[in-house]
């Protein structure tokens, strides 16, 4: 029911405060200032950025706000279609995770990192906005109402197992609701999901994996896709309680994935069920072709990442400059070290540059953490500091925060000052090379 018990809802409210106001916008014309608290729209209390974005989208609404001086104001706002409010909000308070998974990557962080890196989020709002995976174990009644009212779809959900007992054991949360009825109810309300299963050997693999995939498939079209991802552990993880899968276990999991994908191809026209690139790598199996992944909807989860890079490069061929004679280093983690050569071959053909793969072992989390997006600046610096022969180095943009800070609290600017070559942060190589004529 929309607007469920506003009096109770207010108890959980964050302060919605303006961080910046763009000139030549409605917010600028109203005189809203940084520090202004946005209290209500049409008498409905604002809980967070979702309320603000959805309720302020109306063509006309009444806004109640508290200025930095403490004065409360009401604004009768007419908003022409497409005209921006121009208001940027302060970051929201993140919903913390109430689970205690043995394989939680945040719990596997070493000491001494930035405080935000120790925050275990489990926030359906970030799931909708950024594709973060949430478990749906901490939803309050008004959260359920808002998901349905605002049509927050698709959401990304960590299922891991559909058997309630096994899932609660994996999450270390005896209060976790039964996920199948929960998803079935939401999909009945028109909310769709992308799901993931983090594969923990001896717990949710084998027969349990088969059951989980069958249960999720049985929910129907509201579950848009499912990915199976091998558990990733750092040197500081609870290794006495959980371990990585063996190659044979990864091959068995791929077998389960392939059986369901084959059925989905026949019945639904798309694979539906995918193994992460790292699952193929650990199993020693070749990756499927790019067409297998459709719209690459779980590429941020490591599903089809290599093929996505290849498609991006192919699409950008006409925009890539001639870099004949240039030597360009491509920094990556050890997971992609075996898969990247085929990508580099395509870059070489398109630009005539000489690309060299620089595979960097993770010195912060340990060698078992192989993804490029978690490489620390100190390890990258060690690999590049003597490479005066390179004209340019491409670094994984996923390895830095929005403030361009690496996991070990080193800024990209600080790293660049200590290296003998210019560096470029890149998501897909084409983004950096299309705009870069490497200096002679």
C-alpha positions in Angstrom: 0.0 0.0 0.0 1.6 3.3 -1.1 2.4 5.7 1.7 2.3 2.9 4.4 2.2 4.4 7.9 4.1 7.7 7.3 4.4 8.2 11.1 6.4 5.0 11.4 8.3 5.7 8.2 9.5 9.0 9.5 11.3 7.2 12.3 13.7 5.8 9.7 14.1 8.9 7.6 17.4 10.3 6.6 17.9 14.0 6.3 17.6 14.9 2.7 20.0 17.8 2.2 21.0 19.7 -0.9 24.7 19.4 -1.8 24.7 21.7 -4.9 22.4 23.6 -7.1 22.9 24.1 -10.8 22.5 27.6 -12.3 19.7 28.1 -14.8 17.6 25.4 -13.2 14.4 25.4 -11.2 16.3 24.9 -8.0 18.5 27.9 -8.8 15.5 30.1 -9.6 13.9 29.2 -6.3 17.1 30.2 -4.4 17.7 26.8 -2.9 21.2 26.7 -1.4 23.6 24.0 -0.4 22.6 22.8 3.1 18.8 23.2 2.4 16.8 20.3 3.9 14.1 19.0 1.6 11.3 18.0 4.0 8.1 17.0 2.0 6.4 17.1 -1.4 2.6 17.5 -1.4 2.6 16.8 2.3 4.5 13.5 2.0 7.7 13.3 4.0 10.8 12.7 2.0 12.8 9.6 3.2 15.6 9.7 0.7 16.7 10.4 -2.8 14.1 8.0 -4.3 11.2 10.0 -2.9 12.8 13.2 -4.1 13.4 12.0 -7.6 10.0 10.3 -8.1 7.8 12.9 -6.4 9.6 15.9 -7.9 9.0 14.5 -11.4 5.4 15.8 -11.4 4.6 18.8 -13.5 3.4 20.6 -10.4 4.0 20.0 -6.7 4.3 21.8 -3.4 7.8 21.5 -1.8 8.4 22.2 1.9 12.1 22.9 2.7 14.2 24.2 5.6 16.8 26.7 4.6 20.3 26.7 6.1 19.2 29.6 8.3 16.5 27.3 9.9 13.6 29.1 8.2 11.0 26.7 6.7 9.6 27.6 3.3 7.0 26.2 0.9 7.4 26.5 -2.8 4.6 26.0 -5.3 6.6 24.6 -8.2 5.5 24.2 -11.9 8.0 22.0 -13.7 7.8 22.0 -17.5 8.5 18.6 -19.0 12.2 17.9 -19.4 13.2 21.0 -17.4 15.7 20.0 -14.7 15.3 20.7 -11.0 19.1 21.0 -10.9 19.4 19.8 -7.4 22.2 17.4 -6.3 21.7 15.8 -2.9 24.2 14.8 -0.3 25.0 11.1 -0.4 22.4 9.0 1.4 22.9 7.0 4.5 23.6 3.4 3.3 21.5 0.5 4.5 23.9 -1.8 6.4 23.9 -5.5 5.9 22.5 -7.6 8.7 24.0 -10.8 7.3 27.3 -12.3 8.4 28.4 -14.4 5.4 31.6 -16.4 5.9 32.6 -15.4 2.4 31.8 -11.7 2.7 34.5 -9.8 0.8 34.2 -6.7 3.0 35.0 -8.8 6.1 38.1 -10.0 4.1 39.6 -6.5 3.9 43.0 -5.9 5.6 43.3 -3.3 8.3 44.2 0.2 7.5 41.9 1.0 4.5 39.6 3.9 4.1 36.5 3.7 6.4 33.9 3.4 3.6 35.6 0.2 2.4 34.5 -1.6 5.6 30.8 -0.7 5.1 28.7 -3.8 4.2 25.8 -2.5 2.2 22.6 -4.3 1.6 20.5 -1.6 0.1 17.7 -2.1 -2.5 18.0 1.5 -3.5 21.6 1.1 -4.6 20.5 -2.1 -6.3 18.1 -0.2 -8.4 20.4 2.8 -9.0 23.8 1.1 -9.5 23.1 -2.6 -9.9 24.5 -3.5 -6.5 23.4 -6.9 -5.3 21.1 -7.0 -2.3 19.7 -10.0 -0.3 16.3 -8.5 0.4 16.6 -9.7 4.0 16.3 -6.2 5.6 13.1 -4.9 3.9 10.6 -3.2 6.1 6.9 -2.9 5.1 7.4 0.6 3.7 10.4 -0.6 1.7 8.2 -3.2 0.0 5.5 -0.5 -0.7 8.1 1.8 -2.2 9.6 -0.8 -4.5 6.2 -1.5 -5.9 4.9 2.0 -6.0 8.0 3.4 -7.7 8.4 0.4 -9.9 12.0 -0.2 -8.8 12.9 -2.7 -11.5 15.0 -4.5 -12.2 16.6 -5.2 -8.9 19.7 -7.3 -8.4 19.4 -10.0 -5.7 21.9 -12.3 -4.1 20.1 -15.6 -3.8 23.0 -18.1 -3.3 20.5 -20.9 -2.5 16.7 -21.3 -2.6 16.6 -23.9 0.1 15.7 -21.7 3.2 17.9 -23.6 5.6 21.0 -23.5 3.4 20.4 -19.8 2.5 20.1 -18.8 6.1 23.3 -20.8 6.9 25.2 -19.1 4.0 24.0 -15.7 5.1 24.4 -16.5 8.8 21.0 -15.0 9.3 18.3 -17.1 10.9 15.8 -14.4 10.1 16.3 -14.4 6.4 12.9 -14.8 4.6 12.2 -17.7 2.2 13.5 -16.1 -1.0 11.3 -18.0 -3.5 7.9 -16.8 -2.2 9.5 -13.3 -1.8 10.6 -13.2 -5.4 7.4 -14.7 -6.6 5.3 -12.1 -4.8 7.4 -9.2 -6.2 7.4 -10.6 -9.8 3.6 -10.8 -9.4 3.6 -7.1 -8.8 5.7 -6.4 -11.9 9.1 -6.2 -10.3 11.9 -8.0 -12.2 15.2 -9.3 -10.9 18.7 -10.3 -12.0 20.0 -13.0 -9.5 23.3 -14.3 -8.5 24.6 -17.4 -6.9 28.0 -17.2 -5.2 29.3 -20.7 -5.4 30.5 -22.0 -2.1 31.9 -25.6 -2.6 30.3 -28.2 -0.4 27.4 -26.0 0.5 25.4 -24.7 -2.4 27.0 -26.5 -5.3 26.0 -29.9 -6.8 22.4 -30.9 -6.1 21.7 -27.7 -4.3 22.9 -25.6 -7.3 20.6 -27.7 -9.6 17.7 -27.0 -7.2 18.4 -23.3 -6.9 18.5 -22.9 -10.7 15.3 -24.9 -11.2 13.5 -22.9 -8.5 14.5 -19.6 -10.0 13.6 -20.7 -13.4 10.2 -21.8 -12.1 9.4 -18.3 -10.9 9.0 -17.3 -14.5 10.0 -14.4 -16.7 10.3 -12.0 -13.7 13.7 -13.5 -13.0 15.5 -12.0 -16.0 18.9 -13.8 -15.5 20.9 -15.8 -13.1 24.7 -15.8 -12.8 26.9 -18.4 -11.0 30.1 -16.8 -9.6 32.9 -18.7 -7.9 33.5 -17.4 -4.3 36.4 -15.0 -4.1 38.5 -14.9 -0.9 41.3 -12.7 0.3 44.2 -13.6 2.5 42.2 -12.2 5.4 38.9 -14.1 4.7 37.6 -16.8 7.0 39.5 -19.5 5.2 38.9 -22.0 8.1 35.2 -21.8 7.2 35.1 -21.5 3.4 37.4 -22.3 0.5 37.5 -21.6 -3.3 36.1 -24.3 -5.6 38.5 -26.7 -7.4 38.7 -26.8 -11.2 36.6 -30.0 -11.2 33.9 -28.3 -9.1 33.9 -25.3 -11.4 33.4 -27.6 -14.4 30.5 -29.4 -12.6 28.9 -26.0 -11.9 29.3 -25.0 -15.6 27.6 -28.3 -16.5 24.6 -27.3 -14.4 24.6 -23.8 -15.9 24.7 -25.3 -19.4 21.8 -27.7 -18.8 19.5 -24.9 -17.6 20.7 -22.5 -20.4 20.0 -25.1 -23.0 16.5 -25.5 -21.7 16.0 -21.7 -21.6 17.2 -21.3 -25.2 14.5 -23.7 -26.3 11.7 -22.4 -24.1 12.5 -18.7 -23.8 14.8 -18.0 -26.7 17.8 -16.8 -24.5 20.3 -18.6 -22.2 19.0 -17.0 -19.0 21.6 -18.7 -16.9 25.3 -17.7 -17.1 28.6 -18.6 -15.6 31.0 -15.8 -14.7 34.1 -15.4 -16.7 36.1 -16.5 -13.7 34.1 -19.7 -13.5 35.2 -20.6 -17.0 38.8 -19.6 -16.2 39.0 -21.7 -13.1 37.3 -24.6 -14.9 39.8 -24.3 -17.8 37.0 -24.0 -20.3 36.7 -21.5 -23.2 34.3 -18.6 -23.0 31.1 -18.5 -25.0 30.8 -16.2 -28.0 29.7 -12.6 -27.4 26.2 -13.4 -28.8 25.6 -15.7 -25.9 25.4 -12.8 -23.4 22.7 -10.8 -25.1 22.8 -7.3 -23.6 25.5 -8.2 -21.1 23.2 -7.3 -18.3 25.5 -8.9 -15.6 28.8 -7.8 -16.9 29.5 -5.8 -13.7 29.3 -9.1 -12.0 32.1 -10.5 -14.2 29.7 -12.2 -16.7 30.8 -11.7 -20.2 33.3 -9.0 -19.4 35.9 -10.2 -21.9 33.4 -10.5 -24.7 31.9 -7.1 -23.8 35.3 -5.5 -24.1 35.7 -7.0 -27.6 32.3 -5.7 -28.7 33.2 -2.2 -27.4 36.5 -2.2 -29.3 34.9 -3.5 -32.5 32.3 -0.7 -32.2 35.0 2.0 -31.8 37.3 0.9 -34.6 36.4 3.9 -36.7 37.2 6.3 -33.9 40.6 4.8 -32.9 43.6 6.8 -34.0 46.6 5.4 -35.9 49.2 4.7 -33.1 51.8 2.9 -35.2 55.1 2.7 -33.4 53.7 3.4 -30.0 54.2 1.1 -27.0 51.2 0.9 -24.7 51.0 -1.1 -21.5 47.7 -2.6 -20.5 47.5 -3.2 -16.7 45.2 -6.0 -15.6 44.9 -8.6 -12.8 45.9 -12.2 -13.0 42.3 -13.4 -13.8 42.3 -11.5 -17.1 46.0 -12.3 -17.8 45.0 -15.5 -19.6 42.0 -13.9 -21.4 43.2 -10.5 -22.4 45.6 -11.4 -25.3 42.7 -11.9 -27.7 41.4 -8.4 -26.8 44.8 -6.9 -27.3 45.2 -8.6 -30.7 42.1 -6.7 -31.8 43.4 -3.4 -30.4 46.7 -4.0 -32.3 44.9 -4.6 -35.6 42.8 -1.4 -35.1 45.5 1.0 -34.1 48.8 -0.6 -35.2 50.2 0.2 -31.8 52.3 -2.4 -29.9 50.3 -3.4 -26.8 51.9 -5.1 -23.9 50.0 -6.9 -21.2 51.2 -5.9 -17.7 49.7 -8.6 -15.4 49.8 -7.4 -11.7 49.5 -9.6 -8.7 47.4 -8.2 -5.9 49.7 -7.3 -3.0 46.9 -5.8 -0.9 44.4 -8.7 -0.7 46.7 -11.5 -1.7 47.3 -13.5 -4.9 43.9 -15.2 -4.8 42.1 -11.9 -5.5 42.6 -11.7 -9.3 40.2 -9.1 -10.6 41.7 -5.9 -12.1 39.2 -3.7 -10.3 40.7 -4.4 -6.9 44.4 -3.7 -7.8 46.1 -1.4 -5.4 48.2 1.6 -6.7 51.3 0.3 -4.9 51.3 -2.9 -6.9 50.6 -1.0 -10.2 53.4 1.4 -9.4 55.8 -1.5 -8.7 55.0 -3.0 -12.1 55.4 0.3 -14.1 57.9 2.4 -12.3 60.9 1.1 -14.3 59.0 1.0 -17.7 60.3 4.1 -19.3 60.0 2.3 -22.6 56.2 2.7 -22.6 54.5 5.7 -24.2 51.3 5.2 -22.3 49.8 2.9 -19.7 46.1 2.0 -19.5 44.8 1.3 -16.0 41.5 -0.3 -15.1 39.1 2.5 -14.2 37.2 0.2 -11.9 40.2 0.2 -9.6 39.5 3.8 -8.4 36.6 5.4 -6.6 34.6 8.4 -7.9 37.2 10.5 -6.2 40.0 8.7 -8.2 41.4 7.0 -5.2 42.7 3.4 -5.3 41.9 0.8 -2.6 45.1 1.5 -0.8 44.2 5.2 -0.4 46.6 6.4 -3.2 45.2 8.9 -5.7 45.4 8.4 -9.4 47.1 11.8 -9.6 49.7 10.8 -7.0 50.4 7.6 -8.9 50.8 9.4 -12.2 53.4 11.7 -10.7 55.6 8.8 -9.8 55.5 6.9 -13.1 57.7 7.5 -16.1 54.8 7.4 -18.6 51.4 9.1 -18.8 48.5 6.9 -17.6 44.9 6.7 -18.6 42.1 5.2 -16.7 39.9 3.1 -19.0 36.8 0.9 -18.8 37.1 -0.6 -22.3 40.4 0.7 -23.8 38.4 2.4 -26.6 37.3 5.2 -24.2 40.9 6.2 -23.6 42.4 5.5 -27.0 39.7 7.3 -29.0 40.5 10.5 -27.2 44.2 10.0 -27.0 46.8 10.8 -29.6 49.8 9.4 -27.8 52.6 12.0 -27.8 55.7 11.2 -29.8 
